[in-house]
């Protein structure tokens, strides 16, 4: 595990050293300014979009599952209780009853 973790540091440090040795290019017509209002709006929009794409799918699964369970005539709480009651817990093993 340590080898896998620290092995990734070598190319990252090499990349950082390569970028650190580059000369700073003067601004030209194709340079995107990072000190304006447009940059701030795009940065905040990107952060919000990536955050939404990470968390919203998980938040929408609850109501979707509840809809399908309600269509079957069950409730989410009853389905959880039924699922837990299928397992019998012993001191040395867990037995699953079908």
C-alpha positions as protocol buffer text, in pm:
chain_id: "A"
residue {
  index: 1
  type: UNK
  ca { x: 0 y: 0 z: 0 }
}
residue {
  index: 2
  type: UNK
  ca { x: 283 y: 238 z: 78 }
}
residue {
  index: 3
  type: UNK
  ca { x: 453 y: 162 z: -254 }
}
residue {
  index: 4
  type: UNK
  ca { x: 133 y: 241 z: -445 }
}
residue {
  index: 5
  type: UNK
  ca { x: 87 y: 565 z: -256 }
}
residue {
  index: 6
  type: UNK
  ca { x: 443 y: 695 z: -278 }
}
residue {
  index: 7
  type: UNK
  ca { x: 503 y: 568 z: -632 }
}
residue {
  index: 8
  type: UNK
  ca { x: 258 y: 829 z: -761 }
}
residue {
  index: 9
  type: UNK
  ca { x: 459 y: 1110 z: -599 }
}
residue {
  index: 10
  type: UNK
  ca { x: 756 y: 1068 z: -835 }
}
residue {
  index: 11
  type: UNK
  ca { x: 580 y: 1164 z: -1164 }
}
residue {
  index: 12
  type: UNK
  ca { x: 388 y: 1442 z: -989 }
}
residue {
  index: 13
  type: UNK
  ca { x: 709 y: 1596 z: -853 }
}
residue {
  index: 14
  type: UNK
  ca { x: 870 y: 1558 z: -1198 }
}
residue {
  index: 15
  type: UNK
  ca { x: 573 y: 1735 z: -1358 }
}
residue {
  index: 16
  type: UNK
  ca { x: 588 y: 2013 z: -1100 }
}
residue {
  index: 17
  type: UNK
  ca { x: 960 y: 2059 z: -1162 }
}
residue {
  index: 18
  type: UNK
  ca { x: 903 y: 2073 z: -1538 }
}
residue {
  index: 19
  type: UNK
  ca { x: 628 y: 2334 z: -1500 }
}
residue {
  index: 20
  type: UNK
  ca { x: 842 y: 2532 z: -1255 }
}
residue {
  index: 21
  type: UNK
  ca { x: 1125 y: 2564 z: -1508 }
}
residue {
  index: 22
  type: UNK
  ca { x: 904 y: 2698 z: -1789 }
}
residue {
  index: 23
  type: UNK
  ca { x: 926 y: 3064 z: -1879 }
}
residue {
  index: 24
  type: UNK
  ca { x: 623 y: 3286 z: -1826 }
}
residue {
  index: 25
  type: UNK
  ca { x: 466 y: 3367 z: -2161 }
}
residue {
  index: 26
  type: UNK
  ca { x: 348 y: 3724 z: -2216 }
}
residue {
  index: 27
  type: UNK
  ca { x: -31 y: 3769 z: -2247 }
}
residue {
  index: 28
  type: UNK
  ca { x: -163 y: 3755 z: -2602 }
}
residue {
  index: 29
  type: UNK
  ca { x: -499 y: 3770 z: -2779 }
}
residue {
  index: 30
  type: UNK
  ca { x: -578 y: 3409 z: -2679 }
}
residue {
  index: 31
  type: UNK
  ca { x: -498 y: 3450 z: -2309 }
}
residue {
  index: 32
  type: UNK
  ca { x: -792 y: 3408 z: -2072 }
}
residue {
  index: 33
  type: UNK
  ca { x: -774 y: 3669 z: -1794 }
}
residue {
  index: 34
  type: UNK
  ca { x: -808 y: 3526 z: -1445 }
}
residue {
  index: 35
  type: UNK
  ca { x: -873 y: 3855 z: -1268 }
}
residue {
  index: 36
  type: UNK
  ca { x: -1211 y: 3940 z: -1418 }
}
residue {
  index: 37
  type: UNK
  ca { x: -1575 y: 3879 z: -1342 }
}
residue {
  index: 38
  type: UNK
  ca { x: -1607 y: 3616 z: -1619 }
}
residue {
  index: 39
  type: UNK
  ca { x: -1341 y: 3396 z: -1462 }
}
residue {
  index: 40
  type: UNK
  ca { x: -1509 y: 3415 z: -1120 }
}
residue {
  index: 41
  type: UNK
  ca { x: -1848 y: 3320 z: -1265 }
}
residue {
  index: 42
  type: UNK
  ca { x: -1702 y: 3029 z: -1464 }
}
residue {
  index: 43
  type: UNK
  ca { x: -1503 y: 2904 z: -1164 }
}
residue {
  index: 44
  type: UNK
  ca { x: -1802 y: 2914 z: -926 }
}
residue {
  index: 45
  type: UNK
  ca { x: -2026 y: 2758 z: -1192 }
}
residue {
  index: 46
  type: UNK
  ca { x: -1779 y: 2475 z: -1250 }
}
residue {
  index: 47
  type: UNK
  ca { x: -1744 y: 2404 z: -877 }
}
residue {
  index: 48
  type: UNK
  ca { x: -2123 y: 2400 z: -832 }
}
residue {
  index: 49
  type: UNK
  ca { x: -2174 y: 2179 z: -1139 }
}
residue {
  index: 50
  type: UNK
  ca { x: -1915 y: 1922 z: -1031 }
}
residue {
  index: 51
  type: UNK
  ca { x: -2055 y: 1923 z: -677 }
}
residue {
  index: 52
  type: UNK
  ca { x: -2409 y: 1876 z: -806 }
}
residue {
  index: 53
  type: UNK
  ca { x: -2304 y: 1590 z: -1033 }
}
residue {
  index: 54
  type: UNK
  ca { x: -2141 y: 1420 z: -736 }
}
residue {
  index: 55
  type: UNK
  ca { x: -2424 y: 1449 z: -482 }
}
residue {
  index: 56
  type: UNK
  ca { x: -2754 y: 1479 z: -669 }
}
residue {
  index: 57
  type: UNK
  ca { x: -2760 y: 1124 z: -813 }
}
residue {
  index: 58
  type: UNK
  ca { x: -2733 y: 982 z: -460 }
}
residue {
  index: 59
  type: UNK
  ca { x: -3004 y: 1219 z: -335 }
}
residue {
  index: 60
  type: UNK
  ca { x: -3244 y: 1119 z: -612 }
}
residue {
  index: 61
  type: UNK
  ca { x: -3210 y: 744 z: -552 }
}
residue {
  index: 62
  type: UNK
  ca { x: -3413 y: 758 z: -229 }
}
residue {
  index: 63
  type: UNK
  ca { x: -3733 y: 894 z: -385 }
}
residue {
  index: 64
  type: UNK
  ca { x: -3695 y: 667 z: -690 }
}
residue {
  index: 65
  type: UNK
  ca { x: -3666 y: 354 z: -472 }
}
residue {
  index: 66
  type: UNK
  ca { x: -3954 y: 471 z: -255 }
}
residue {
  index: 67
  type: UNK
  ca { x: -4171 y: 521 z: -566 }
}
residue {
  index: 68
  type: UNK
  ca { x: -4111 y: 166 z: -687 }
}
residue {
  index: 69
  type: UNK
  ca { x: -4171 y: 21 z: -340 }
}
residue {
  index: 70
  type: UNK
  ca { x: -4495 y: 220 z: -308 }
}
residue {
  index: 71
  type: UNK
  ca { x: -4604 y: 86 z: -647 }
}
residue {
  index: 72
  type: UNK
  ca { x: -4558 y: -265 z: -502 }
}
residue {
  index: 73
  type: UNK
  ca { x: -4766 y: -173 z: -198 }
}
residue {
  index: 74
  type: UNK
  ca { x: -4469 y: -157 z: 42 }
}
residue {
  index: 75
  type: UNK
  ca { x: -4313 y: 126 z: 235 }
}
residue {
  index: 76
  type: UNK
  ca { x: -3943 y: 197 z: 265 }
}
residue {
  index: 77
  type: UNK
  ca { x: -3940 y: 130 z: 640 }
}
residue {
  index: 78
  type: UNK
  ca { x: -4123 y: -203 z: 600 }
}
residue {
  index: 79
  type: UNK
  ca { x: -3880 y: -309 z: 327 }
}
residue {
  index: 80
  type: UNK
  ca { x: -3583 y: -232 z: 553 }
}
residue {
  index: 81
  type: UNK
  ca { x: -3735 y: -421 z: 847 }
}
residue {
  index: 82
  type: UNK
  ca { x: -3814 y: -719 z: 621 }
}
residue {
  index: 83
  type: UNK
  ca { x: -3459 y: -719 z: 484 }
}
residue {
  index: 84
  type: UNK
  ca { x: -3300 y: -708 z: 831 }
}
residue {
  index: 85
  type: UNK
  ca { x: -3533 y: -977 z: 968 }
}
residue {
  index: 86
  type: UNK
  ca { x: -3412 y: -1224 z: 703 }
}
residue {
  index: 87
  type: UNK
  ca { x: -3074 y: -1244 z: 875 }
}
residue {
  index: 88
  type: UNK
  ca { x: -3033 y: -1447 z: 1192 }
}
residue {
  index: 89
  type: UNK
  ca { x: -2728 y: -1345 z: 1389 }
}
residue {
  index: 90
  type: UNK
  ca { x: -2533 y: -1609 z: 1579 }
}
residue {
  index: 91
  type: UNK
  ca { x: -2219 y: -1564 z: 1784 }
}
residue {
  index: 92
  type: UNK
  ca { x: -1993 y: -1730 z: 1528 }
}
residue {
  index: 93
  type: UNK
  ca { x: -2177 y: -1688 z: 1194 }
}
residue {
  index: 94
  type: UNK
  ca { x: -2454 y: -1509 z: 1009 }
}
residue {
  index: 95
  type: UNK
  ca { x: -2719 y: -1726 z: 845 }
}
residue {
  index: 96
  type: UNK
  ca { x: -2933 y: -1593 z: 564 }
}
residue {
  index: 97
  type: UNK
  ca { x: -3292 y: -1725 z: 548 }
}
residue {
  index: 98
  type: UNK
  ca { x: -3454 y: -1717 z: 206 }
}
